[in-house]
Amino acid sequence: MQVPLIQLQCGVNSYDWGKVGKESAAAKYAAATEANQFSIESEKPYAELWMGTHPSLPSKDVETQRSLLDLIQDNKALMSLKISEKYGEKLPFLFKVLSIRKALSIQAHPNKKLAEQLHAKDPKNYPDDNHKPEMTIAVTPFEGLCGFRPLKEITHFLATVPSLRKLIGEDAAKAFENAVSGRELSSSAEDLESNKKALQTAFSALMNQDKSTVAAGAKELVASAKKEGESFAGGGGPSNNGKELADLVVRLNGQFEGDIGLFVLFYLNYVKLEIGEAMFLKADDIHAYLSGDIIECMASSDNVVRAGFTPKFQDIPTLTSMLTYSYAPISEQKMNPVDYPYVTLNRTAYSSSSSATLYDPPIEEFSVVKTELNDKGAKATFEAIDGPSVIICTAGSGSISVGPKTEKVKAGYVFFVGATAECVVESDSESDSESFTTFKAFCELSGKESANGRS
């Protein structure tokens, strides 16, 4: 019987927002697998490395060149019968590395019911019928626009950014201010519902402006940002200072001149993640990633509803009607990772402060464990789980073993590990070099992913 350890050949997408040439981690990781016959072009942007069974860019077995999808459909035990049955004999998650040079589109991903409707109506722009909750873990410092700001911050910007207030209209601005005044922090169900409706109305008033009006307003906004500096936007809100916001407006205008996204950023949290920090986005949560290299894991879907910072198809009516309009401070966007309890570190790993950290979003399709082994001979033994795993090395070197099979590992190598298989990773990186770092995405329908990774 085949040992359930398969080295994968994974494809990389070239989108305009990706980092260029060897600056792109996604490209470097793709080029590391010799079987890929992929060479990095110095002037080409490389955006995403895909690891999984999604038909848009499916991973293959390096040795046989068969797709991972074929392999797990031929042998349902590789995923476990329960997961194969539940997820239609496809990997429940899509694992990615993103290398972001400039802003991705302002977007949200539909919930399952809406995804089915959009796919049936417009399969060209909505290529599958699945939802797409997603988790982001920073590999380098990351910044993005994620979720709606607290209502007091939005009210502040409506009062201190004249071009924003002018664009949505005085009546719409006053209606929002009056609707939420005194109830911004209320937790009553009635006030929450009322606040969300007010936010939807105010946001839709912005998104439904015509392009020429937005472009004219953007010129005023950028001029103010360049002139006012630290005093821009009333000195900023509590989350971001005026200089930070002014610099952001000028930078994003350089990428997408006159775009409506320049105004959307006053509605959304401007989030910065340090290496190892993470956030989770539910289906129907609005976001736009701005810069950095990240590990991303999501339900296996490629559905995106876009409405700014993009030349691609934009669907503003769908976006404004589908969003949750949940509003919260940045601290509530971030996850709270914990020690992963189902791994055994050997003495060398313990003495070198090695770690295995669990990122566990509140859904069942996926969880991720980041493992850092800080000395040669440091070893982590993962208990068998009743579900599939995909493991990528992002730094250092070492080995991975399942049963009698051992494979060498270096940055960019990707492996599939089948269900019920104990897996061992071991470092051959010296303590004075970079740590042997791996990320393991997995799905298990009960038990070992249950530690609460959400703050």
C-alpha positions as CSV (number, residue, x, y, z in Angstrom):
1,M,0.0,0.0,0.0
2,Q,1.2,3.5,-0.9
3,V,2.7,5.5,2.1
4,P,0.4,8.6,2.4
5,L,3.2,11.1,1.9
6,I,3.2,12.8,-1.5
7,Q,5.4,15.7,-2.7
8,L,3.3,18.2,-4.6
9,Q,4.0,20.3,-7.7
10,C,2.1,23.5,-7.3
11,G,1.3,26.3,-9.7
12,V,1.7,30.0,-9.4
13,N,-0.6,32.7,-10.8
14,S,0.6,35.9,-12.4
15,Y,-1.7,38.8,-11.5
16,D,-0.7,42.5,-11.7
17,W,-0.8,43.0,-8.0
18,G,1.9,40.4,-7.3
19,K,5.5,41.0,-6.4
20,V,7.9,41.1,-9.3
21,G,10.4,38.3,-10.2
22,K,12.4,37.0,-7.3
23,E,10.9,39.5,-4.9
24,S,7.9,37.2,-4.9
25,A,7.8,34.5,-2.2
26,A,5.1,32.7,-4.3
27,A,7.4,32.5,-7.3
28,K,10.4,31.4,-5.3
29,Y,8.5,28.6,-3.6
30,A,7.1,27.4,-6.9
31,A,10.6,27.4,-8.5
32,A,12.0,25.4,-5.6
33,T,10.3,22.1,-6.8
34,E,12.5,20.9,-9.6
35,A,9.7,19.0,-11.4
36,N,7.9,22.3,-12.0
37,Q,10.2,23.3,-14.8
38,F,9.3,26.8,-13.8
39,S,11.8,29.6,-14.1
40,I,11.2,33.1,-12.7
41,E,11.0,35.9,-15.2
42,S,12.6,39.0,-13.7
43,E,10.0,41.5,-14.9
44,K,6.8,39.4,-14.4
45,P,4.5,39.7,-11.3
46,Y,3.8,36.5,-9.4
47,A,0.9,36.7,-7.0
48,E,-0.3,33.4,-5.6
49,L,1.0,29.8,-5.1
50,W,-2.0,27.4,-4.9
51,M,-1.9,24.1,-3.0
52,G,-4.9,21.9,-3.3
53,T,-7.5,20.4,-5.7
54,H,-9.3,23.4,-7.0
55,P,-9.7,22.9,-10.8
56,S,-8.4,26.4,-11.6
57,L,-4.8,25.5,-10.6
58,P,-4.7,21.9,-9.3
59,S,-1.6,20.5,-7.5
60,K,0.1,17.3,-8.9
61,D,2.1,14.4,-7.5
62,V,5.8,15.3,-8.4
63,E,6.6,11.6,-9.0
64,T,3.6,10.4,-11.1
65,Q,2.3,13.8,-12.4
66,R,-1.2,12.7,-11.5
67,S,-3.4,15.4,-10.0
68,L,-4.0,15.4,-6.3
69,L,-7.7,15.3,-7.0
70,D,-7.3,12.1,-9.0
71,L,-5.3,10.5,-6.2
72,I,-7.8,11.3,-3.4
73,Q,-10.8,10.3,-5.6
74,D,-9.1,7.0,-6.3
75,N,-8.3,6.3,-2.7
76,K,-10.9,7.9,-0.4
77,A,-8.9,6.8,2.7
78,L,-6.4,9.5,1.9
79,M,-8.9,12.1,3.1
80,S,-11.0,9.8,5.4
81,L,-14.3,8.5,4.2
82,K,-16.2,11.0,6.3
83,I,-14.5,14.0,4.8
84,S,-14.6,12.5,1.3
85,E,-18.4,12.1,1.6
86,K,-19.0,15.5,3.1
87,Y,-16.9,17.5,0.6
88,G,-17.6,15.7,-2.6
89,E,-14.2,13.9,-2.8
90,K,-12.3,17.2,-3.0
91,L,-9.9,18.8,-0.5
92,P,-12.1,21.0,1.8
93,F,-9.6,23.8,1.8
94,L,-7.4,25.7,-0.6
95,F,-4.0,26.7,0.8
96,K,-2.1,29.6,-0.7
97,V,1.0,31.8,-0.5
98,L,0.2,35.4,-1.6
99,S,3.0,38.0,-2.4
100,I,1.3,41.4,-2.6
101,R,3.0,44.4,-4.2
102,K,0.0,46.6,-4.6
103,A,-3.7,46.6,-3.5
104,L,-6.0,43.7,-4.4
105,S,-9.6,44.6,-5.2
106,I,-12.0,45.7,-2.6
107,Q,-14.0,42.5,-2.3
108,A,-16.0,40.0,-0.3
109,H,-16.6,36.3,-0.8
110,P,-20.2,35.0,-0.9
111,N,-21.8,32.7,1.7
112,K,-22.8,29.2,0.5
113,K,-26.4,30.1,-0.5
114,L,-25.4,33.2,-2.4
115,A,-22.5,31.4,-4.1
116,E,-24.9,28.8,-5.4
117,Q,-27.2,31.6,-6.8
118,L,-24.3,33.6,-8.3
119,H,-22.7,30.5,-9.9
120,A,-26.0,29.5,-11.5
121,K,-26.7,33.0,-12.8
122,D,-23.2,34.0,-13.9
123,P,-20.7,31.1,-14.0
124,K,-18.1,33.1,-15.9
125,N,-17.6,35.6,-13.1
126,Y,-18.5,33.2,-10.2
127,P,-16.8,29.9,-11.2
128,D,-18.0,27.6,-8.4
129,D,-20.9,27.2,-5.9
130,N,-18.9,27.2,-2.6
131,H,-18.4,29.8,0.1
132,K,-15.0,31.2,0.9
133,P,-14.2,32.1,4.5
134,E,-10.5,32.7,4.8
135,M,-7.6,33.1,7.2
136,T,-4.5,35.2,6.7
137,I,-1.1,34.6,8.5
138,A,1.7,37.1,8.0
139,V,5.0,35.7,6.7
140,T,6.3,39.3,6.3
141,P,4.8,42.5,7.7
142,F,1.3,42.8,6.1
143,E,-1.2,45.6,5.7
144,G,-4.8,45.5,4.6
145,L,-8.3,47.0,4.8
146,C,-10.4,44.5,6.7
147,G,-14.0,44.8,8.0
148,F,-15.9,48.0,8.9
149,R,-14.4,50.4,11.4
150,P,-16.2,51.2,14.7
151,L,-19.1,53.6,13.9
152,K,-17.5,56.5,15.9
153,E,-14.5,56.4,13.6
154,I,-16.7,56.5,10.5
155,T,-18.7,59.4,12.0
156,H,-15.4,61.1,12.7
157,F,-14.2,60.8,9.1
158,L,-17.6,62.0,7.7
159,A,-17.0,65.2,9.8
160,T,-13.3,65.7,9.0
161,V,-12.9,64.6,5.4
162,P,-14.9,67.2,3.4
163,S,-14.5,65.3,0.0
164,L,-16.0,62.1,1.6
165,R,-19.0,63.9,3.0
166,K,-19.5,65.8,-0.2
167,L,-19.4,62.5,-2.2
168,I,-22.0,60.6,-0.2
169,G,-24.1,63.8,0.1
170,E,-25.1,65.9,3.1
171,D,-28.5,64.2,3.6
172,A,-26.9,60.7,3.7
173,A,-24.2,61.8,6.0
174,K,-26.6,63.4,8.5
175,A,-29.0,60.5,8.3
176,F,-26.1,58.1,9.3
177,E,-24.9,60.4,12.1
178,N,-28.5,60.7,13.5
179,A,-29.2,57.0,13.2
180,V,-26.1,55.8,15.2
181,S,-25.7,58.8,17.6
182,G,-25.6,57.5,21.2
183,R,-25.9,53.9,20.0
184,E,-22.4,53.3,18.5
185,L,-21.4,50.9,21.3
186,S,-24.8,49.4,22.1
187,S,-25.0,45.7,22.2
188,S,-28.7,45.4,22.1
189,A,-30.0,43.3,19.2
190,E,-32.4,46.2,18.1
191,D,-29.6,48.8,18.0
192,L,-27.1,46.5,16.3
193,E,-29.7,45.8,13.5
194,S,-30.5,49.5,13.2
195,N,-26.8,50.5,13.1
196,K,-26.1,47.9,10.4
197,K,-28.9,49.2,8.3
198,A,-27.6,52.8,8.7
199,L,-24.1,51.7,7.8
200,Q,-25.4,49.8,4.7
201,T,-27.3,52.9,3.5
202,A,-24.3,55.2,4.1
203,F,-21.9,52.8,2.4
204,S,-24.2,52.2,-0.6
205,A,-24.5,56.0,-1.0
206,L,-20.7,56.0,-1.6
207,M,-20.5,52.9,-3.8
208,N,-23.3,54.0,-6.1
209,Q,-21.7,57.3,-7.2
210,D,-20.7,57.6,-10.8
211,K,-17.1,57.4,-11.8
212,S,-16.6,61.0,-12.9
213,T,-18.0,62.3,-9.6
214,V,-15.7,59.9,-7.7
215,A,-12.7,61.0,-9.8
216,A,-13.3,64.7,-9.1
217,G,-13.7,64.0,-5.4
218,A,-10.5,62.0,-5.4
219,K,-8.5,64.9,-6.7
220,E,-9.7,67.0,-3.7
221,L,-9.0,64.1,-1.3
222,V,-5.4,63.6,-2.6
223,A,-4.7,67.3,-2.6
224,S,-5.8,67.5,1.0
225,A,-3.7,64.5,2.0
226,K,-0.6,66.0,0.4
227,K,-1.2,69.4,2.0
228,E,-2.4,68.5,5.5
229,G,-0.1,65.6,6.5
230,E,-0.5,64.9,10.2
231,S,-3.7,67.0,10.5
232,F,-5.3,65.1,7.6
233,A,-8.7,63.6,8.4
234,G,-8.9,65.5,11.7
235,G,-5.6,64.0,12.8
236,G,-7.0,60.5,12.1
237,G,-9.1,58.3,14.2
238,P,-8.0,56.4,17.3
239,S,-6.8,53.5,15.1
240,N,-4.7,55.5,12.6
241,N,-3.0,58.9,12.7
242,G,-3.5,61.6,10.1
243,K,0.0,61.1,8.5
244,E,-0.6,57.4,8.2
245,L,-3.9,57.9,6.4
246,A,-2.5,60.7,4.2
247,D,0.4,58.6,3.1
248,L,-2.0,55.7,2.4
249,V,-4.3,57.8,0.3
250,V,-1.4,59.2,-1.8
251,R,0.1,55.7,-2.3
252,L,-3.1,54.0,-3.3
253,N,-3.9,56.9,-5.7
254,G,-0.6,56.1,-7.3
255,Q,-1.8,52.6,-7.9
256,F,-5.4,53.3,-8.8
257,E,-5.8,56.9,-9.6
258,G,-9.2,58.4,-8.8
259,D,-10.6,55.1,-7.6
260,I,-13.6,54.8,-5.2
261,G,-11.3,52.7,-3.0
262,L,-9.6,55.9,-1.8
263,F,-12.9,56.7,0.0
264,V,-13.8,53.2,1.0
265,L,-10.7,53.1,3.3
266,F,-12.4,55.6,5.6
267,Y,-15.1,53.0,6.3
268,L,-12.8,50.0,6.8
269,N,-10.2,49.1,9.4
270,Y,-6.6,49.7,8.2
271,V,-4.9,46.6,9.7
272,K,-1.2,45.9,10.1
273,L,0.0,42.4,11.0
274,E,3.5,41.6,12.2
275,I,5.1,38.2,11.3
276,G,3.0,35.4,12.8
277,E,-0.1,37.5,13.5
278,A,-3.3,36.3,11.8
279,M,-6.9,37.3,11.1
280,F,-10.0,35.5,10.0
281,L,-12.6,36.8,7.5
282,K,-16.0,35.2,7.5
283,A,-18.0,34.9,4.2
284,D,-19.6,38.2,3.4
285,D,-16.8,40.2,5.2
286,I,-15.4,43.1,3.1
287,H,-11.6,43.4,2.7
288,A,-8.7,44.5,0.5
289,Y,-5.2,43.3,1.0
290,L,-2.5,46.0,0.4
291,S,1.0,44.6,0.8
292,G,3.1,41.8,2.3
293,D,3.7,38.0,2.0
294,I,1.0,35.9,3.6
295,I,0.0,32.3,4.1
296,E,-3.7,32.1,3.3
297,C,-6.1,29.2,3.9
298,M,-9.8,29.2,2.8
299,A,-12.7,27.0,1.9
300,S,-12.0,25.6,-1.6
301,S,-13.5,28.4,-3.8
302,D,-12.4,31.1,-6.2
303,N,-15.5,33.3,-5.9
304,V,-14.9,37.0,-5.5
305,V,-17.4,39.9,-5.5
306,R,-15.3,43.0,-6.4
307,A,-16.1,46.7,-6.2
308,G,-12.9,48.8,-6.4
309,F,-9.1,48.8,-6.9
310,T,-9.4,46.6,-9.9
311,P,-9.9,46.6,-13.7
312,K,-11.8,43.3,-13.4
313,F,-15.5,42.7,-13.4
314,Q,-17.2,44.7,-10.6
315,D,-20.5,43.8,-9.0
316,I,-21.5,46.7,-6.8
317,P,-25.2,45.8,-6.3
318,T,-24.3,42.3,-5.1
319,L,-21.5,43.6,-2.9
320,T,-23.6,46.2,-1.1
321,S,-26.5,43.8,-0.6
322,M,-24.4,40.8,0.6
323,L,-22.1,42.3,3.3
324,T,-22.7,41.6,7.0
325,Y,-22.1,45.2,7.9
326,S,-20.6,44.0,11.2
327,Y,-18.4,46.7,12.6
328,A,-15.6,46.3,15.2
329,P,-12.1,47.6,16.1
330,I,-8.9,46.1,14.7
331,S,-8.3,44.0,17.8
332,E,-11.4,42.0,17.0
333,Q,-10.2,41.2,13.5
334,K,-7.0,39.5,14.8
335,M,-6.9,35.9,15.9
336,N,-5.5,34.5,19.1
337,P,-3.2,31.6,18.2
338,V,-2.4,28.9,20.9
339,D,0.1,26.1,21.4
340,Y,-0.9,23.1,19.3
341,P,-1.5,20.2,21.8
342,Y,-1.2,17.2,19.5
343,V,2.5,17.4,18.7
344,T,5.5,16.0,20.6
345,L,8.7,18.0,20.5
346,N,12.0,16.2,21.2
347,R,14.6,17.4,23.7
348,T,16.5,19.4,21.1
349,A,13.3,21.2,20.0
350,Y,12.4,22.1,23.6
351,S,15.9,23.3,24.5
352,S,16.0,25.5,21.4
353,S,12.6,27.1,22.2
354,S,11.0,25.5,19.1
355,S,7.2,25.8,18.8
356,A,4.0,24.5,17.1
357,T,1.3,27.2,17.0
358,L,-2.3,26.5,16.1
359,Y,-4.5,29.0,14.2
360,D,-8.0,27.7,14.5
361,P,-10.9,29.7,12.9
362,P,-14.5,29.0,13.9
363,I,-15.2,26.8,10.9
364,E,-14.6,23.1,10.2
365,E,-13.0,23.2,6.7
366,F,-9.5,24.0,7.9
367,S,-7.0,24.9,10.7
368,V,-3.3,25.7,10.3
369,V,-0.3,24.8,12.5
370,K,2.9,26.8,12.2
371,T,6.0,24.9,13.3
372,E,9.4,26.5,14.0
373,L,12.3,24.2,14.7
374,N,15.3,26.2,15.9
375,D,18.2,23.8,15.9
376,K,19.7,20.9,14.0
377,G,18.0,17.7,15.2
378,A,15.0,19.4,16.6
379,K,12.0,17.2,15.8
380,A,8.2,17.6,15.9
381,T,6.0,14.4,15.8
382,F,2.4,15.2,14.8
383,E,-0.2,12.7,16.0
384,A,-2.3,11.1,13.4
385,I,-5.6,12.9,12.6
386,D,-8.7,11.7,10.8
387,G,-8.3,14.0,7.9
388,P,-5.9,15.3,5.2
389,S,-3.0,17.8,5.6
390,V,-1.0,19.9,3.2
391,I,2.4,21.1,4.5
392,I,4.7,23.9,3.0
393,C,8.2,24.8,4.2
394,T,8.8,28.6,4.1
395,A,12.3,28.7,5.6
396,G,15.2,26.5,6.6
397,S,15.6,22.9,5.7
398,G,15.1,19.4,7.1
399,S,13.1,16.3,6.5
400,I,9.5,15.0,6.6
401,S,8.6,11.3,7.4
402,V,5.5,9.2,7.3
403,G,6.1,5.6,8.3
404,P,9.1,4.2,6.5
405,K,9.2,7.1,3.9
406,T,11.4,10.1,4.5
407,E,11.8,13.1,2.1
408,K,14.1,16.0,2.1
409,V,12.5,19.4,2.7
410,K,13.6,23.0,1.8
411,A,11.8,26.3,1.4
412,G,9.1,26.0,-1.2
413,Y,8.6,22.2,-0.9
414,V,5.0,21.1,-0.5
415,F,3.7,17.8,0.7
416,F,0.3,16.1,1.1
417,V,-0.1,13.8,4.2
418,G,-3.0,11.4,4.2
419,A,-5.5,10.8,7.0
420,T,-4.5,8.6,10.0
421,A,-0.8,9.0,9.3
422,E,1.6,10.1,12.0
423,C,3.9,12.8,10.5
424,V,7.4,13.8,11.7
425,V,9.3,16.9,10.7
426,E,13.0,17.3,11.7
427,S,15.4,20.2,11.2
428,D,18.9,20.1,9.7
429,S,19.3,23.8,10.0
430,E,21.9,25.0,12.6
431,S,20.8,27.2,15.5
432,D,22.7,30.2,14.0
433,S,20.8,29.9,10.7
434,E,17.1,30.5,9.9
435,S,14.6,28.2,11.7
436,F,13.1,25.3,9.8
437,T,9.6,26.7,9.4
438,T,6.5,24.8,8.1
439,F,2.8,25.6,7.8
440,K,0.4,22.6,8.0
441,A,-3.2,23.1,6.8
442,F,-5.5,20.3,7.9
443,C,-9.2,19.3,8.2
444,E,-10.6,17.1,10.9
445,L,-14.3,17.1,11.5
446,S,-14.1,16.5,15.2
447,G,-11.6,16.6,18.0
448,K,-8.1,18.0,17.5
449,E,-8.9,21.3,15.8
450,S,-11.2,22.4,18.6
451,A,-8.9,24.6,20.5
452,N,-10.3,28.1,20.3
453,G,-8.1,30.3,18.0
454,R,-10.5,33.2,17.9
455,S,-10.1,36.0,20.5
